[in-house]
Amino acid sequence: MCIFKLKNPKILTFFVFLLLLAPKIVFSDDHNSSMNDPFEQTNRTIFNFNNTLDDNFFKPVAKAWRKVPEIPRKPISNLATTAKAPISLANAVLQLNRESIGNILAKFLINMTFGLGGMVDMAGKEEFGGIPTVEEDFGQTLAVWGVPEGPFVMLPIFGPSSVRDSIGLGVDTVTNPLTFAYRMSNIGLEARLTGPVVRGVNTREKYLDYVDELKAGSLDFYATMRSLYRQRRQKEISGNLEDDKMSLNNIPIDVYDEPDLASEIETIVKEELSSETAIKTPLNPKKRVYNGIMPSSLYPDFNESRVNLIN
């Protein structure tokens, strides 16, 4: 017996297709492409479509959102973040991640109690312990369970992903507890999309300056975004990129618009890994390259204390 009727069967069909395709590509050890991007031609076509859509719609909306006064912009953003807590908590439980479970539960309860139902991030204030915002998704859960990421894919609108993370996105969308609550309350699709839309616009606004810098400085913007996506996902799943040597090893060369920099960085990486000594002094004061997770101080989460400089 069908419990609920799916509003858009095309979405379900798409993710069923990915599930059927997954055993052939996710669990395969045959990587024909060194970048694990066998669908690159199609991915680039979708990437160009996303860029056009971003230039003509998402970017103007994000710029307009930036001009909205902090009130009501901040409370609305906090509400959208709070609304994602149930699915993050469910995935944290599936991952048996006690630290994430504690942070998500504590932040949710404090903000719901003292933060006007989630409109104010009281849990993030020092008075309440400065609890960080933790977001877990089913793609991360699959990774914890040992499922390989599979080939890189570029999703329309959603952007860079992998087969594993695409499946995770579908599972999170279908199984979100709020989705069932909305349906039981006969809340329309327009209202259900409010949270994801606000989170998307808020994220795009956060990265406005950084993305513009990447576009201007990258030799291959597609390759840059592919590399940065993998770095970010690796950090979210394992936290390995907090290690200086790991982040330096995974640096996307094309970000710096310096083609001959690759061999120099490879040499430095080998020396650093062999000596286990971090490089403290830039070799060339005219050209600075950051070996943190993201290469620019325009990156919203940039932390200068974690950055070493090389030429």
N, C-alpha and C positions, 0 to 999 in steps of 0.2 A: 504494500500500500504506500502510495506517495505521500510523504509528510508535508511537502510544500511544493509549490509550482515555481520553477525557475523563470524569472522575468525575461532573461535573455539567453536562450538555449545556445546561441553561437559561442558565448563565453565558455560554457561547459564543453561544447564540441572541441574548442581550441585546446583546452587543457587535457581532455581525453586523448586527443591526438598526441600531445606531448608525452602523456603517460605510456601510450602504445609505442612511441618512438624511443622512449628512455632506455629500455633494455638494450637497444641496438647501439646507442651512442653514449649513454651515461656510464655504463659499466664496461665499455670497451677500452682496452689498453692500446689500441692502434691509433696513434695520433699522427695523421698525415701532415698536419700543419704544426710547425714549431710554436706558433702562437695559439694553437688549439682553436682555430677559427676556420673550420671547413666551409662555413656558410658566408665567408667574407663578402663576396659580391652582393648577395642579397642583403646582408647586414649593412653594407655601405649605402645601398639604395634606401633602406628604412631610415638609416642615420641621416641622410640628406633630407628625407621627408620630415623627420623630427626637427631638424634644424630650421627648415622653412616654417614649420608650425610654431616653433619657439620664437623665431624672429618676428612673426606676424601676430602672435597671440599671447603665448605664455610670458615672454619677456615684457611686453607692454603692460600686461596685467600685474606682473611682479613689481614693475616700477610704480604703478599706481598704488599697489598695496603698501609699498615703502613709504608713500606720502601720507597714508592714513595715520592719524594721531595714535600715539601709543595706547590710549584708551579710545576706541574699543579694540584696536588691533591685537594687543598683547593678551587680553582676556579670551578673545576668540581663538587665538593660537593655542593658549593653554588648554582650553576646552577640547580642541581637536586632538591635542596630545594625550590628554586624560582619557579620551574615548578609545584610544588604541591600547590602553593598559590591559584589558581583558585578554586580547589575543597574545600580547607579549607575555603575560603571566602564564597562559596555557602552554606556550612554547618553552618558557623557562622551566616549568614543571616537567615537560617531556624531556628536556635536556638534563634534568636533575641538577640544575645549577642553583645551588642554595643562595649564593650571593645575589644573583639576579632576582630570584624569588623574593628575597628580603627587601631589596631596593624597590622593586615594583610595588609590592604590597604596602610598604611603609609610605612611599611617595603618594600612592593612590589614596590611602586612608587619611593621611595628613591633609592633602589638598582638598579632598572631599569634605573634611570636617572643618578645617581652619581656612581653607582657600576658596570659600564661597562656591562650593560645588565643583571645584577644579578650575575656576577662572583665574586664580592667583596661585603661582607656584611657591607656596609657603615652604614646602619640603626642601626646596633648593636653597633657602636662606640659611645662613650660618646658625641662626637661633634654633633651627630644627635639624642641624647636622649636615646641611649642604648635600642632601641626597641627590645623586646624579640621575638624569633621565636615562633609563635603560629600555631599549627596544629590542625584542627578540621576534624572529619570524620563523616560519616553517622551513625556509631554505637553510637557515642556520641549524635548525633541529636535524634536518637530513644530513648536514655536514657532520654534526656531532655523532650521528649514528654511523658515520663512515661512508656515506653515499658520495661518490666523486661528483665534481661540479659539472662534468660534461662540456661539450663545446660552448664557446661564447655565442650568444645570440643577442640581437638588437630588437627589442620589442617596440612596436608602434606606441608612441606617447610615453610609455613607461621607461624607455631608454635601455641602457646597457644591462645585460643579465646573463644568465647561463641556463642550461636546460634544468638543472637542479633548482635554481632560484625561481625559474618561471613556474615550475610545478608547485613550489612552495607558495608563490604568490596566489596561485589558483586555490590552493587548499586554505590559506588564510582568509581569502575572500569568501569562500563558501561556508567555512566553519566558524567564522567570527560570531561569538555569542550575541553581539549587538545586532547582527543581521537577523537572527532568529527573533530577538526581542522586538525589532522594528516590524517584522512580518506579523507577529502575534498581536501587535498594537495597530496593525493596518496603516503603518506609516509608509508613505509613498517613496518611490525611488529617489525623487529630488531631495528629500530630507536625508535619506540614507547616504547620499553622495556628499553631503556638506562636510563631514569630517575629512574624508580623503582629499577633497578639493582644497580645503583650507590648508591641510598639511602640505599638499603639493605646491600651492602658491607661496606658502611661507618658506619652504625649502628653496624654491627658485629665487625668491627675493634675497635669501641668505647668501646665495652663491652668484649673485648678479655680477659683481666686480671681478670675482675670481674666474668665472667662465669667459668673460670678455677678454681677460688677460691671456687665458689659454688659447682662445681663438686667434689672437693677434700674434702670439709667440710660438705656436706649434707648427712644425713642418707638416705634420699629418694629424689633424685634429681628431680623426676617427681613432687612430692608433693610440693617441694620448688618452682619450676617454676610456678606451678598452683597458689600457694599463692601469689607470687610476682606479677604475671600477674594481679590478682584481685586487689591487692593494687594499682598498677600503673594505672589501668583503673578507679578505684574509684577516684584517685587523679586527673586524666585528666578530669573526668566528673564533679566532685563536688568540688575538692580542699580540701576535708575533712581531707586528710592525712597530711596537713600542721599542723594540731592540734596534739600536742604531745601525748595526751591521746588516740586519735584515732589510731595513728600509733603504739603505744605500745600495744594496744588491738588487733591489727591485725598482730602482729609479727609472722613470720613463725618459729616455735620452732626448726624444724629440721635443719635449716641453721647453727646452732651453734654446731652441733654434740654433744649435751648435753641432753640426754633423760630425766634426772630428773629435768631439768630446767623448764619444763612446769608448775609444781605446784607452783614453786617460782614466776614465772612471773604472774600467775593468781592471786596469793595473792597480789602482788605489784600493779597489775592493779586495784583490788578491793579497796585497800587502797587509790590509787591515785584518782580514780573516786569519792570516798566518801569524801575525804578531799580537792579535787581539787588543790592539791599541787604537783608540779613537783618534781621528785627525782633528787637531784643535786649531791649526793655523791655515788660512787660505793660501794656496800656492800662487794665485794670481789675483792681486787686488782689483784688477780691471773687470774680472768676470766672476761672479759669485753664484754658486749652485747650492741649494739647500738639499741635505740628505735626510730630511725628516719625511714623514709620510706624504706631505704635500709640499710642493716646491716654492710656495710664495707666501709672503706675509699677508696677502689679500685673502688667503684661505681662512674661513671663519673660525676654525678650531686651531689655527696656527699658534704654536707655543715656542717662542724664541729660546727659552731655556733648554729645549730639547734639540736644538738645531746645531749641527756642526757645519762648517763651511769648507768647500773645496773649490778649486778653480773650474 
